[in-house]
């Protein structure tokens, strides 16, 4: 009986640990379904890679097409976990144009049925553009290497500099946490009968 209890306990512990590990698995991927969400994320992150695709519930009946879309989403998430992009704080936005609120986003970047699926690069809230003011775009069911090559072609050197800036900012914040001011709200006295000298300010290391 004791042995059975230990086996059940070990199994439960493993399941909990596995579930926690999955929840903690890092990813810079964000699902966006409205213009408001899109603006909020792209204003927060300097660099963003955006994937537009169309996946309506009725399409689930087409196993081949649904399989291609699922593979595309897995590839996109895998690229978002590349260490160099995490170091530079690049966010990856996934936008399903079957959602009602996504239409305003696609219209802003001239996304049509002929350009789905497609990938865009957003910097400081706006698309990276080429001649005739058209956004740079990668179109089709691309693989991991093609998407990485597309990103690095336009941002390789910039992301190296951005990663250094992000790390410097993190180090500055860590230093601020090590050294900070404190305020003591309680009055203090120099012995019985001595006058009140106010409240103390100071700092810790």
Backbone as CSV, one residue per row, in Angstrom:
resi,resn,N_x,N_y,N_z,CA_x,CA_y,CA_z,C_x,C_y,C_z
1,UNK,0.830,-1.213,0.000,0.000,0.000,0.000,0.860,1.258,0.000
2,UNK,1.893,1.236,0.829,2.789,2.381,0.903,3.501,2.605,-0.426
3,UNK,3.887,1.483,-1.069,4.568,1.578,-2.357,3.652,2.188,-3.405
4,UNK,2.362,1.769,-3.404,1.393,2.306,-4.354,1.201,3.799,-4.139
5,UNK,1.156,4.205,-2.865,0.993,5.617,-2.554,2.161,6.438,-3.081
6,UNK,3.384,5.908,-2.940,4.570,6.623,-3.416,4.568,6.753,-4.936
7,UNK,4.082,5.704,-5.618,4.031,5.742,-7.083,3.033,6.802,-7.548
8,UNK,1.850,6.825,-6.893,0.831,7.821,-7.249,1.336,9.225,-6.965
9,UNK,2.008,9.409,-5.836,2.534,10.717,-5.467,3.577,11.189,-6.465
10,UNK,4.466,10.275,-6.860,5.503,10.627,-7.834,4.889,11.011,-9.169
11,UNK,3.843,10.277,-9.586,3.187,10.585,-10.846,2.509,11.935,-10.821
12,UNK,1.847,12.232,-9.704,1.174,13.525,-9.571,2.187,14.664,-9.571
13,UNK,3.307,14.452,-8.895,4.351,15.482,-8.848,4.906,15.757,-10.235
14,UNK,5.108,14.700,-11.018,5.636,14.839,-12.380,4.662,15.610,-13.255
15,UNK,3.361,15.314,-13.131,2.362,16.000,-13.951,2.306,17.480,-13.626
16,UNK,2.343,17.804,-12.334,2.310,19.199,-11.925,3.542,19.941,-12.418
17,UNK,4.711,19.297,-12.274,5.954,19.927,-12.718,5.958,20.134,-14.227
18,UNK,5.442,19.147,-14.958,5.404,19.267,-16.421,4.469,20.387,-16.850
19,UNK,3.308,20.465,-16.178,2.353,21.521,-16.498,2.941,22.892,-16.201
20,UNK,3.634,23.014,-15.071,4.242,24.296,-14.704,5.324,24.680,-15.701
21,UNK,6.105,23.701,-16.151,7.173,23.971,-17.117,6.590,24.475,-18.426
22,UNK,5.453,23.886,-18.849,4.832,24.335,-20.097,4.319,25.760,-19.963
23,UNK,3.746,26.083,-18.802,3.242,27.418,-18.598,4.364,28.445,-18.563
24,UNK,5.526,28.038,-18.074,6.645,28.952,-17.940,7.520,29.025,-19.182
25,UNK,7.203,28.186,-20.195,8.032,28.153,-21.392,8.016,29.524,-22.060
26,UNK,9.182,30.124,-22.280,9.221,31.494,-22.789,8.789,31.605,-24.240
27,UNK,8.101,32.659,-24.554,7.713,32.944,-25.932,7.338,34.411,-26.032
28,UNK,7.807,35.061,-27.105,7.457,36.459,-27.349,6.295,36.566,-28.319
29,UNK,5.518,35.501,-28.439,4.399,35.484,-29.375,3.133,36.018,-28.705
30,UNK,2.413,36.904,-29.417,1.182,37.496,-28.905,0.101,37.381,-29.975
31,UNK,-1.090,36.948,-29.566,-2.226,36.902,-30.477,-2.995,38.213,-30.389
32,UNK,-3.238,38.840,-31.542,-3.901,40.147,-31.592,-5.178,40.024,-32.413
33,UNK,-6.275,40.609,-31.886,-7.554,40.484,-32.586,-8.224,41.826,-32.850
34,UNK,-7.570,42.937,-32.521,-8.186,44.251,-32.757,-7.101,45.295,-32.977
35,UNK,-7.507,46.422,-33.559,-6.567,47.520,-33.795,-6.046,48.083,-32.479
36,UNK,-6.899,48.147,-31.488,-6.488,48.675,-30.186,-5.376,47.819,-29.581
37,UNK,-5.531,46.508,-29.653,-4.487,45.611,-29.157,-3.208,45.784,-29.960
38,UNK,-3.361,45.894,-31.263,-2.201,46.038,-32.136,-1.402,47.290,-31.780
39,UNK,-2.092,48.409,-31.621,-1.405,49.650,-31.256,-0.735,49.543,-29.892
40,UNK,-1.402,48.935,-28.954,-0.864,48.812,-27.608,0.439,48.026,-27.602
41,UNK,0.474,46.918,-28.336,1.669,46.078,-28.354,2.795,46.728,-29.150
42,UNK,2.476,47.278,-30.313,3.528,47.857,-31.158,4.073,49.165,-30.591
43,UNK,3.309,49.819,-29.725,3.843,51.001,-29.040,4.742,50.611,-27.872
44,UNK,4.519,49.426,-27.342,5.322,48.963,-26.211,6.654,48.383,-26.673
45,UNK,6.629,47.653,-27.791,7.828,47.000,-28.306,8.322,47.733,-29.551
46,UNK,9.617,47.969,-29.602,10.178,48.709,-30.734,10.145,47.883,-32.016
47,UNK,10.391,46.594,-31.903,10.426,45.708,-33.073,9.328,44.654,-32.959
48,UNK,8.612,44.450,-34.065,7.554,43.445,-34.091,7.532,42.742,-35.440
49,UNK,7.396,41.433,-35.396,7.200,40.624,-36.598,5.739,40.183,-36.598
50,UNK,5.025,40.441,-37.686,3.582,40.178,-37.732,3.271,39.105,-38.763
51,UNK,2.448,38.140,-38.358,1.973,37.122,-39.283,0.466,37.289,-39.477
52,UNK,0.039,37.500,-40.724,-1.371,37.542,-41.074,-1.752,36.203,-41.711
53,UNK,-2.858,35.638,-41.257,-3.351,34.403,-41.852,-4.867,34.379,-41.720
54,UNK,-5.498,33.440,-42.395,-6.953,33.323,-42.332,-7.303,31.901,-41.934
55,UNK,-8.035,31.784,-40.806,-8.379,30.449,-40.316,-9.777,30.478,-39.713
56,UNK,-10.782,30.321,-40.585,-12.171,30.297,-40.153,-12.531,28.900,-39.648
57,UNK,-13.507,28.827,-38.771,-13.898,27.529,-38.202,-14.366,26.551,-39.275
58,UNK,-14.955,27.040,-40.360,-15.421,26.166,-41.430,-14.263,25.506,-42.181
59,UNK,-13.077,26.088,-42.063,-11.916,25.539,-42.767,-11.384,24.286,-42.094
60,UNK,-11.840,23.987,-40.878,-11.342,22.820,-40.169,-11.709,21.520,-40.879
61,UNK,-12.730,21.590,-41.741,-13.133,20.388,-42.474,-12.101,20.004,-43.528
62,UNK,-11.322,20.978,-43.983,-10.260,20.703,-44.962,-8.988,20.347,-44.194
63,UNK,-8.730,19.073,-44.038,-7.622,18.621,-43.205,-6.271,19.082,-43.743
64,UNK,-6.107,19.085,-45.061,-4.833,19.501,-45.649,-4.560,20.980,-45.373
65,UNK,-5.560,21.812,-45.618,-5.395,23.246,-45.405,-5.192,23.554,-43.919
66,UNK,-5.991,22.904,-43.067,-5.850,23.142,-41.628,-4.480,22.679,-41.134
67,UNK,-3.992,21.594,-41.694,-2.660,21.118,-41.327,-1.575,22.113,-41.716
68,UNK,-1.712,22.719,-42.889,-0.736,23.728,-43.330,-0.745,24.946,-42.403
69,UNK,-1.950,25.374,-42.002,-2.051,26.532,-41.111,-1.461,26.216,-39.739
70,UNK,-1.765,25.042,-39.212,-1.228,24.648,-37.906,0.295,24.574,-37.940
71,UNK,0.844,24.078,-39.027,2.296,23.997,-39.166,2.901,25.400,-39.246
72,UNK,2.216,26.300,-39.915,2.696,27.685,-40.024,2.730,28.345,-38.644
73,UNK,1.712,28.106,-37.849,1.667,28.685,-36.508,2.754,28.099,-35.614
74,UNK,3.003,26.814,-35.743,4.082,26.190,-34.947,5.436,26.753,-35.343
75,UNK,5.636,26.939,-36.645,6.890,27.514,-37.118,7.084,28.936,-36.581
76,UNK,6.017,29.720,-36.600,6.083,31.107,-36.145,6.447,31.170,-34.665
77,UNK,5.836,30.297,-33.891,6.153,30.268,-32.459,7.587,29.835,-32.227
78,UNK,8.070,28.874,-33.004,9.451,28.416,-32.847,10.435,29.550,-33.131
79,UNK,10.176,30.343,-34.171,11.059,31.460,-34.498,11.009,32.519,-33.393
80,UNK,9.839,32.722,-32.803,9.716,33.718,-31.735,10.565,33.349,-30.524
81,UNK,10.919,32.073,-30.388,11.720,31.619,-29.254,13.215,31.602,-29.552
82,UNK,13.595,32.071,-30.731,15.014,32.175,-31.037,15.663,33.149,-30.049
83,UNK,16.794,32.751,-29.487,17.412,33.528,-28.414,17.771,34.944,-28.853
84,UNK,18.227,35.088,-30.087,18.652,36.422,-30.551,17.485,37.403,-30.599
85,UNK,16.282,36.882,-30.899,15.113,37.760,-30.935,14.600,38.049,-29.523
86,UNK,14.698,37.070,-28.652,14.331,37.314,-27.255,15.272,38.334,-26.624
87,UNK,16.567,38.229,-26.950,17.547,39.177,-26.385,17.253,40.610,-26.809
88,UNK,16.756,40.772,-28.038,16.455,42.108,-28.553,15.026,42.543,-28.246
89,UNK,14.291,41.714,-27.494,12.920,42.044,-27.093,12.012,42.243,-28.302
90,UNK,12.164,41.384,-29.306,11.296,41.432,-30.482,9.999,40.688,-30.161
91,UNK,8.866,41.298,-30.470,7.584,40.648,-30.232,7.053,40.095,-31.553
92,UNK,6.390,38.941,-31.494,5.832,38.294,-32.678,4.304,38.296,-32.555
93,UNK,3.647,38.954,-33.495,2.195,39.109,-33.456,1.526,38.184,-34.468
94,UNK,0.567,37.444,-33.988,-0.189,36.525,-34.847,-1.616,37.055,-34.991
95,UNK,-2.045,37.333,-36.241,-3.341,37.961,-36.482,-4.166,37.101,-37.441
96,UNK,-5.270,36.582,-36.947,-6.183,35.776,-37.744,-7.221,36.708,-38.362
97,UNK,-7.193,36.858,-39.665,-8.087,37.795,-40.344,-9.525,37.302,-40.392
98,UNK,-9.798,36.118,-39.902,-11.181,35.652,-39.785,-11.901,36.344,-38.637
99,UNK,-11.127,36.944,-37.730,-11.726,37.676,-36.612,-12.231,39.029,-37.086
100,UNK,-13.379,39.415,-36.594,-14.040,40.636,-37.055,-13.193,41.883,-36.823
101,UNK,-12.518,41.960,-35.681,-11.765,43.156,-35.347,-10.438,43.308,-36.060
102,UNK,-10.036,42.282,-36.831,-8.722,42.320,-37.481,-8.741,43.057,-38.815
103,UNK,-9.917,43.383,-39.327,-10.005,44.017,-40.644,-9.295,45.355,-40.718
104,UNK,-9.373,46.151,-39.669,-8.730,47.462,-39.683,-7.219,47.334,-39.779
105,UNK,-6.678,46.292,-39.166,-5.222,46.076,-39.218,-4.797,45.714,-40.634
106,UNK,-5.522,44.790,-41.258,-5.156,44.368,-42.619,-5.292,45.520,-43.601
107,UNK,-6.315,46.360,-43.443,-6.496,47.508,-44.343,-5.354,48.509,-44.212
108,UNK,-4.828,48.661,-43.012,-3.750,49.628,-42.785,-2.473,49.240,-43.519
109,UNK,-2.304,47.944,-43.799,-1.063,47.474,-44.435,-1.317,46.795,-45.782
110,UNK,-2.477,47.068,-46.383,-2.806,46.564,-47.728,-2.725,45.043,-47.819
111,UNK,-3.203,44.350,-46.787,-3.250,42.890,-46.810,-4.527,42.463,-47.514
112,UNK,-4.408,41.629,-48.542,-5.559,41.138,-49.307,-5.548,39.615,-49.313
113,UNK,-6.588,39.037,-49.922,-6.658,37.575,-50.020,-5.478,37.008,-50.794
114,UNK,-4.944,37.823,-51.713,-3.820,37.362,-52.530,-2.507,37.367,-51.754
115,UNK,-2.491,38.030,-50.600,-1.247,38.123,-49.824,-1.374,37.419,-48.471
116,UNK,-2.183,36.369,-48.416,-2.347,35.606,-47.174,-1.898,34.170,-47.427
117,UNK,-1.094,33.625,-46.526,-0.506,34.248,-45.332,0.649,35.181,-45.703
118,UNK,0.923,36.120,-44.823,2.003,37.074,-45.086,2.642,37.511,-43.786
119,UNK,3.866,38.040,-43.902,4.647,38.463,-42.740,5.151,39.883,-42.979
120,UNK,4.989,40.726,-41.960,5.436,42.123,-42.024,6.386,42.419,-40.877
121,UNK,7.211,43.435,-41.074,8.101,43.924,-40.028,7.622,45.296,-39.578
122,UNK,7.410,45.452,-38.279,6.938,46.710,-37.710,8.026,47.277,-36.804
123,UNK,8.377,48.538,-37.031,9.363,49.215,-36.193,8.787,50.547,-35.721
124,UNK,8.812,50.735,-34.414,8.265,51.970,-33.815,6.826,52.218,-34.245
125,UNK,6.040,51.155,-34.328,4.617,51.287,-34.622,4.232,51.347,-36.080
126,UNK,5.198,51.352,-37.006,4.872,51.442,-38.430,5.628,50.371,-39.201
127,UNK,5.071,49.986,-40.338,5.684,48.941,-41.154,6.974,49.429,-41.788
128,UNK,7.941,48.519,-41.901,9.151,48.806,-42.664,8.756,48.813,-44.136
129,UNK,9.085,49.890,-44.837,8.577,50.071,-46.195,9.705,50.191,-47.217
130,UNK,9.336,49.949,-48.482,10.280,50.070,-49.596,9.779,51.158,-50.540
131,UNK,10.151,51.050,-51.793,9.734,52.051,-52.776,8.210,52.089,-52.902
132,UNK,7.704,53.250,-53.300,6.271,53.496,-53.440,5.540,53.372,-52.103
133,UNK,6.316,53.434,-51.017,5.759,53.436,-49.659,5.001,52.157,-49.318
134,UNK,5.321,51.061,-49.985,4.647,49.794,-49.702,5.409,49.011,-48.633
135,UNK,4.673,48.368,-47.726,5.353,47.591,-46.677,6.144,46.427,-47.260
136,UNK,7.298,46.166,-46.676,8.062,44.969,-47.023,7.278,43.755,-46.563
137,UNK,7.126,42.764,-47.429,6.243,41.652,-47.120,6.835,40.320,-47.588
138,UNK,6.684,39.317,-46.756,7.027,37.940,-47.125,5.719,37.179,-47.225
139,UNK,5.474,36.559,-48.371,4.167,35.954,-48.642,4.291,34.448,-48.823
140,UNK,3.298,33.716,-48.285,3.213,32.281,-48.524,3.472,31.433,-47.291
141,UNK,3.327,30.117,-47.487,3.567,29.155,-46.414,5.064,28.879,-46.327
142,UNK,5.765,29.816,-45.729,7.222,29.748,-45.680,7.656,28.849,-44.533
143,UNK,8.924,28.462,-44.555,9.461,27.656,-43.456,10.278,28.537,-42.510
144,UNK,10.820,27.918,-41.495,11.564,28.624,-40.445,12.749,29.401,-41.009
145,UNK,13.522,28.764,-41.860,14.720,29.404,-42.408,14.373,30.610,-43.270
146,UNK,13.280,30.523,-44.007,12.877,31.644,-44.865,12.441,32.844,-44.027
147,UNK,11.729,32.582,-42.947,11.289,33.689,-42.097,12.478,34.346,-41.390
148,UNK,13.392,33.534,-40.889,14.581,34.082,-40.229,15.414,34.902,-41.212
149,UNK,15.565,34.395,-42.439,16.328,35.128,-43.452,15.660,36.466,-43.775
150,UNK,14.337,36.484,-43.808,13.582,37.713,-44.067,13.819,38.738,-42.953
151,UNK,13.761,38.303,-41.710,13.982,39.208,-40.575,15.415,39.716,-40.561
152,UNK,16.361,38.807,-40.707,17.773,39.191,-40.605,18.227,40.061,-41.774
153,UNK,17.601,39.909,-42.910,17.971,40.725,-44.066,17.784,42.211,-43.769
154,UNK,16.748,42.538,-43.018,16.419,43.942,-42.772,16.827,44.423,-41.374
155,UNK,17.007,43.481,-40.433,17.214,43.912,-39.045,18.438,43.305,-38.370
156,UNK,19.251,42.565,-39.067,20.326,41.817,-38.403,21.182,42.702,-37.508
157,UNK,21.776,43.746,-38.067,22.666,44.617,-37.289,21.901,45.407,-36.229
158,UNK,20.694,45.850,-36.590,19.891,46.616,-35.638,19.559,45.792,-34.394
159,UNK,19.252,44.523,-34.587,18.857,43.690,-33.448,20.040,43.379,-32.542
160,UNK,21.234,43.337,-33.100,22.424,43.161,-32.259,22.583,44.378,-31.352
161,UNK,22.445,45.575,-31.927,22.535,46.801,-31.123,21.394,46.879,-30.113
162,UNK,20.197,46.458,-30.539,19.043,46.519,-29.638,19.211,45.555,-28.462
163,UNK,19.780,44.390,-28.721,20.010,43.429,-27.636,20.960,44.004,-26.592
164,UNK,21.971,44.718,-27.041,22.899,45.356,-26.093,22.193,46.450,-25.296
165,UNK,21.332,47.219,-25.971,20.598,48.274,-25.269,19.655,47.685,-24.223
166,UNK,18.969,46.606,-24.592,18.035,45.956,-23.665,18.770,45.416,-22.444
167,UNK,19.926,44.794,-22.677,20.704,44.259,-21.558,21.209,45.374,-20.652
168,UNK,21.645,46.488,-21.242,22.087,47.632,-20.433,20.940,48.169,-19.585
169,UNK,19.751,48.208,-20.154,18.588,48.692,-19.412,18.241,47.751,-18.264
170,UNK,18.341,46.458,-18.512,18.071,45.481,-17.443,19.088,45.618,-16.320
171,UNK,20.347,45.835,-16.684,21.386,45.995,-15.669,21.152,47.275,-14.862
172,UNK,20.697,48.327,-15.530,20.403,49.573,-14.810,19.288,49.361,-13.799
173,UNK,18.268,48.606,-14.198,17.155,48.342,-13.279,17.590,47.458,-12.115
174,UNK,18.453,46.490,-12.408,18.960,45.651,-11.314,19.763,46.478,-10.324
175,UNK,20.526,47.439,-10.836,21.313,48.302,-9.964,20.401,49.181,-9.113
176,UNK,19.309,49.655,-9.707,18.357,50.460,-8.951,17.711,49.650,-7.831
177,UNK,17.501,48.362,-8.078,16.919,47.510,-7.051,17.897,47.255,-5.911
178,UNK,19.184,47.247,-6.229,20.187,47.034,-5.183,20.395,48.287,-4.338
179,UNK,20.243,49.444,-4.943,20.423,50.702,-4.231,19.154,51.521,-4.367
180,UNK,18.471,51.763,-3.276,17.229,52.511,-3.346,17.043,53.328,-2.069
181,UNK,16.249,54.352,-2.225,15.954,55.234,-1.100,14.842,54.637,-0.259
182,UNK,14.885,54.965,1.037,13.786,54.562,1.890,13.308,55.760,2.698
183,UNK,12.081,55.659,3.133,11.489,56.715,3.946,10.878,56.079,5.188
184,UNK,11.281,56.550,6.384,10.781,56.030,7.650,9.691,56.968,8.145
185,UNK,8.435,56.518,8.160,7.344,57.424,8.523,7.254,57.707,10.012
186,UNK,8.055,56.994,10.829,7.928,57.170,12.276,8.887,58.236,12.794
187,UNK,8.405,59.152,13.648,9.300,60.168,14.211,10.317,59.543,15.145
188,UNK,11.450,60.200,15.309,12.457,59.673,16.216,12.890,60.761,17.201
189,UNK,13.405,60.320,18.346,13.814,61.212,19.420,15.213,60.838,19.882
190,UNK,15.916,61.772,20.453,17.205,61.491,21.061,17.010,61.365,22.581
191,UNK,16.453,60.246,22.999,16.276,60.006,24.431,15.025,60.667,24.982
192,UNK,14.718,60.324,26.245,13.512,60.854,26.892,13.628,62.356,27.105
193,UNK,12.591,63.076,26.676,12.569,64.511,26.879,13.251,65.316,25.802
194,UNK,13.954,64.630,24.920,14.614,65.365,23.839,13.579,65.790,22.802
195,UNK,13.868,66.854,22.078,12.884,67.317,21.071,12.780,66.342,19.903
196,UNK,11.661,66.429,19.220,11.421,65.572,18.042,12.213,66.120,16.853
197,UNK,12.938,65.235,16.191,13.798,65.660,15.087,13.225,65.302,13.715
198,UNK,11.956,64.925,13.666,11.338,64.676,12.357,11.490,63.244,11.894
199,UNK,11.279,63.037,10.599,11.318,61.697,10.021,12.600,61.508,9.216
200,UNK,12.982,60.255,9.136,14.297,59.961,8.559,14.220,59.611,7.082
201,UNK,15.248,60.043,6.365,15.449,59.611,4.976,16.818,58.948,4.911
202,UNK,16.973,58.047,3.997,18.271,57.378,3.889,18.349,56.530,2.655
203,UNK,19.295,55.676,2.582,19.414,54.776,1.437,20.131,53.518,1.852
204,UNK,19.786,52.450,1.121,20.354,51.126,1.362,21.300,50.742,0.228
205,UNK,22.228,49.807,0.555,23.012,49.179,-0.506,22.448,47.788,-0.771
